[in-house]
Structure formats: structure tokens, C-alpha cells
Amino acid sequence: MSNGRDARPATLREVAEAVGCSVATVSRVLAGDRPVGPDLARRVQQAARDLGYLPNQVARALRSRSTATVGLVLPQITNPFFPSLMREVERALHEQGRALLLADSADDPALEAERVELLIARQVDGLIVAPVDQERSMATLAKAAARVPVVLLDRSVDEVQADAVTVDNAAGMRLLLEHLKALGHSRFWFLGAAGDASAAVERRAAFQDWAVRHAGFWRVELGDFSVRFGQHTAGRAVTAPAAQRPDAIVCANDLIAAGAVQRLRELGVSVPGELAVTGFDDIDLASLTSPGLTTVRQPNRELAAEAARMLAARIHQPEAAARAVRLTPTLVARGSTVVVQSPQGSTL
């Protein structure tokens, strides 16, 4: 609906005239930096909305030395886990009155360094980063943390003095393996990602530590966090010599597991009747495969909320000691490990 004005944004003076108060009062109300009466605040805010007033964010940033923006650098936006995590980070930052600038490092440490520099040049108030690699991301993140508040999310870099919030990957892997053991499985192939991303390293190490003590046979195959890797390696598992064939495939994420289940179905292998499969993360795809994936659910909302809290605390207390928080994942058992009975009593 037209308000009779031209298309330009309203000025503070026009809002003040509509309410019948001073420009200084309107400025205080909209900046929120000094208390005014609730009735006056309501009328000013309503007039600003009706007139289409848009605050000058550049001028506000110069006055407050804050752009109210946070840079988020993710390693692989094509992995469905990370858009889900990004959505929760955006929600948590919005509640603080901060906006999000997203960058994808494409699992490339050099590109990660470029993205971090670009966001710092945009005058972000801080960075939330899921690092590409524990070793190759170290210099970039150490340099960034010396310039702006930095929080590491989902993945850590031990040598960088920055706050970090991650999931307990070892605990999650043990949940899966104990679940499989209780179902009678004893021969395992682990399908994980090569490289030094902390999540990949921790899940692989936890599997190996458990398997040495409890498995009758075990093997580790490394590739990447992709459906294609799961498809290829599951095919190799079922055609391996009998002495090396698994009765369970333990995957380091849900994409690998989804690929494994798809390939096994193509080969006519019953899941879980002949071969159980597990994932990790509980992305939306995990409940949509046939059968659904038994997996470990990461607490994405809690991860994001803690990262936002850590960043706000770091902005206000830049000299405080760095903190590391580990959140506990949960097991989600579905049909890739447990035979589900239909209402008529037949197995699905």
C-alpha cells in the first residue's frame, strides 16, 4: 500500500514528526541504548514500520564499532549436515541481534584461508569456523584468533587458542558399536574419511580402540564423506574373501552409510538380515533411506546455541581463557540394524 511518499526510505525527522517528538528521542528508541516509556517506544517503532524507515547500518557500525555480523566458515556446504547446522547457527545469532555471513571452504585449506581473510575484511564481529583440517587449518585460525573472536564448531584444532564446541565423537562411536555387539555382530568394516579433520580422526580412532578389544575381525577403509565412497566400498565388502567379509559396516557419516545401503540393495544383500549398516550425524536423509539408517544424532541446536554464547562471551571478554565444550550425542536405532516388524507380522 502506498503511504503517499516517494520510494525513498523515511528519515528520522519524518518519523519524529509522525509521532510528535524530537529526532533525538526517535534515535534513542530505535537504537535501544536509553530507556523511554513503553507507550512512546511502541508509537515510534510503529511509525518507523509504517513509514518504511531503514536504519543506516554503516553509520551505526561506526558509532558502536560493531557491525552485528558474524562470519561462518563451513568445510563442505554440499554435505547436508552443514546446512542443517548453519540454520541453527543463524537462529542462535538472530536471537542475539546478529546477522550471519556464510562462506564455504570446499574442504580446501587455501580457500579456507581466503574466506577467513575476506570475512575479517568485512569487519565481522567474530568468526565461527568448522575447520577443514587440524594441521593445515592451524596457521589460518591462529592468525584469525589474534585479530577477532573465533569459535571452532563441530571440529577442533588443538594448537589454536580459541573457544570450541564439538560433539563427543568417541562416545557416539561407542554407542553404535555396543548396539551392534548386543545384536550379535562381531565382524566389522569401518568406512571413514581420510585426512586430519578432527571429527574424522576421532571417529576412526574410537572405532579402532573398541575393535581391538571387542571385534572378532575388523578392517578400516578410508575415502571421503560421500555417497559414492559408501557405494564403492560396500560392493567390495560383500565380494571380499569369506575370511574378510563383515557382518556389519560402520560408517563415519550418514552419506557413506546411505551409499552403502543403496549398493547392497542393488546387489541383493539383505539389510540388516545379512549385513547391518550404521551412519553418524542423523541428517534428514538417514530416516528416508530404505531401510532407515541406525545412526548417532548430533545435537545441532545445542551446538549452535553454545557456539553463539561462546562468541558473545568472547566479544565482551577477549582476554578470558579459551573454553572447550563437548556435547553428548544419542543413538537412533532404525531398520539398517534392527529388523522391524510390520503390523501384519512380516519383516520389513
N, C-alpha and C positions, 0 to 999 in steps of 0.2 A: 504493500500500500504506500502511495506517495505521501510524504509529510509536507509537500509544498516547497521544499528546499531543493537546491540543485543536488547533484550526485556526490558532491564533496563531503567528507566527514564533518561532523559538527565540531565546533571549538568549545573549549572550557567556558568561554564567555557566554556562548549561546545556551549551554546547559545551565549556567548560573542565572541567566535571565529567565529561563523557563521555570526555575524553582523559586526565584526571588531571593537569592542570597549572593554572597560575594564569590568571585572567582577563587579566592584563597580557600574558602570553605569547600567548594566543589573539589578542588585539588586535594585537600586533606581527606575528604571522604573516599575519593577514588583511589588514592594512594594507600589508604588504610593505616597511615602512620600516626594519626592522632584521633582520639575518640570524639565522636559527636553524638547527639541524641539519636535514638533509633528511628524516630519518625523522619527526621531530616535526612538521615543516611538512606532510608528507603526511598524517599522522594528524589534524591539526587541520582541514585542508581537507576530508578525507573526512567527518569528524564534522559539519562545517558543512553539507555537502551532504546527509548523511543526515538531519539534524535540520531542514533547511529554514531555516537561518539566513540572514537578509537584512540586509546592512549598511545602516545609516542614512546614506543618501547626503547628506541635508541637513546632518547633524552633521559628516560627513566634509568636505563643501564648506566649512563654516565654519572647520574646523581648517586646511585646506590652502589656503583662498582660491581653490579651483578646483572647478568643477562637472563637469569632464571631459566637457563637451559643447561641440559646435561647431555654429554656425548655418550652413546652406547656403541661399542665396537664388538661385533659378533663374528665368530670364525667361519660360519657357513650358513647363510640365510636359507639355502635350499634344503637344509635338514629341518624337518618340521618341528623338532624340539625347540629350536631357537626362535622362530616366530612366536611360538606359544609363550616362551619366556619373555620375549620382548613386549608382548601385550601386557603381561603382568608388571613389568618394569614401568611401562608407560602409565599404567593405572596408579602405581605407587607414587610416581613422581608427580602426577596430576594432583593427587591429594595434598602434595606439598606446595602446589602452585608453580611447579617447574615443568618445562616442556622438554621433549626428547628430540635429539638429533641422532639418526641411526647411520652407522657405517658397517659395511660388510668387508671383512678382510680376506675372504675367499681362501682360508687356510694357508695364506701366504705371509710369512713374517715381514717381508719387504713391503707388501701392500698394507699390512697392519701398521707399520711404522708411518707410512704416508697418511693413512686415515687418522691416526692419533695426532700427527702434526697439524693436519687440516682442521680437526675439531678444536684443538688448542688455539689455533689462529682465529677461529670463530668466537673466541672469548667465552667458551663454555665455563660454567662454574665448577665443573668437575667431570670426571670420566668414570664410567662403569665398563669394564672390559672382561670378556671371556677370552683369555689368551690362546693364541694358536699353538704355542709350544713352550714348555718350561725353560728350555735353554735358549732358543732363538728369539723369544719374546723378551728376554730378560733386560737387555740394554734399552730397548724402546720404553718399557714400563718403568724402569728405574729413572730414566730421564724425565718421563712424564710426571712421575710421582714427586719429583723435586720441584715441579712447576705448578701443578694443580692437584687438588684432592683426587685420589684414584681409589676405586674399589674393584677388586677382582671378583668375578661372578662365575659360579659353576666350575671354573678351573682356577688353579693357583700357580704361582711362581714363587718358590720358597725363598729365593735370594732377594726378592724385591720387598722393601719395607712399605707395604700397603695393606689396607684392610682387605679381608677376603671372606666370602661366604660361599660355601660349597656343600654338596651332599656327601654323606659318608658312603663312598663307593664300595669300600671293603665290606661294610655291614650289608649293603644291598646285595652284593655278590654272594655273601654267605647265606642270606635268606633264600636265594634261588637254589643254591647247591644243597642246602639242608632239605628244602622242599623236594628236590629230585631224589635225594638219598632216601627220604621217607617213603617215596613211591617205588623204591627198589632199583633205581638206576645206579650203575657203578662204572660205566664206560663213557667217557666224555670227550668231545671235541669242543675247544673254545675258539670262537671266531671273533677276533678283535681287530683293532686298528693299530697299524704300525706307527712309529713316531713317539714323541715325548709330550703330547698333551696330557695334563695331569689325570684327567678322567680315564683316558685310555690306559695309562700306566697303572693306575690304582686298581682298575677292574681286572687287568691282566695279572697283576701281582697277587691280588686276592684269590683269583681262581687257582693260580699255581700253588700258593701256600696251602689252600684247602685240599687240592687234588693230591699233592704229595702225601698227605696224611690219610686221606679217606677213599680215593678212587682206586678201582681195580686196574683201570687203564685210562690214560689221558694224553691229549695232544693239543698243541696250540698252533693255530693258523692265523696269520696276520695279513691284513689288507687295508681297507678303509671302512668308514662308517656308511656303507652304501648297500642298496638292494642288490646291485649286480654282484658284489663280493659274496653276499649271502647265497645267491643263486648258484654261482660257480662252485663255491666250496662245499655246499650241501650235496651237490652232484658228485663231487669227489669223495665225500664221506661214505655214501652208500655203495660206491663201487670200489672202495678200498678192500684189501685182503681181509678175510674174516677176522684175523687176529687183531686188526687195527680198526675195525668198524665200531662206531659208537652206538649206545642206546639212548644218548641224549646229546643234543647240540646246544651249547650255552653261548649266546651271542652278546656282544658288548653293547649293542643298542637295538632298538626295535626295527630299524631299517634293514639291518643284516638279517634279523630273525624273519621279517616278512619275506625277504628274498629267499631264505632257506625254505620256509613253508611252501611258497609258491613252486619252487623247483621240486620239492619232494612230492607234491601233489601231481605234478607233471609226470614224474617217474613211477607213480602208482604206489608210493610208500605211505602207509597209514600213519597219520599224526593225530594222537600220540600212541596209537596201538603198537607200531613198530619202532618209532623214534620220536622222542619228546624234543621240543624246541622251546627255548626261553629267550626273551629280549631284555631290554633295560631302557627306562625312561617313561614308559606309558604315554607315548604320543597318541593322538586320536586314531591313527592307523591301527594301533595294537588291538583295539576292540572290533575292527572291521575286517580283519583277515579271517579266513576260514580254514581251520578253527581260529578263534581269538587267541591272542598271544598271552601266555603267562609272562609277567614282566615285573619290574620294580618301578614303582611310581615315585618320581621326583616331586617334592613339594614346591612347585614353581611359584605359587603365590607367596609362600613364606620366604623363598629365596629372594624374590624381587623386593618384598617389603623390607627384609633385613638389609639388602644392598642399599635401598633408598635411605633407610635410617642411618646406616653407617656413613653414607656420603654426606648427609645433612650434619651429622656429628663432626665429621672431618672438616667440613667447610667452616664450622663455628669454632672448632678446636684443632687447628692444623698441626700443633705440636704434640698432640696426645699420642701415646704409644699405639702402634698398629694392633688390630684385633683380628683373630681368625675364628670363624664360627662354622661348625659342621652341623648340618641338619640331617635328621634320620629319615630314610626312605621307607616305603612299605611294600610288601609283597601283594601282587594282584594275580590270583590264580585263575586261569581260563583254560579253554579246551586244548591248547597245544601241549599241556602236560596232564590234564585230568580228563578222563572220559566222562562226558556229560550225558546224562540220561534225558531222553525226550519224554514228554507227558505220556506217550504210549508205551514207554519202557524200552524202546530201541535206543541204541547208542548213536550219538551224533559226532 
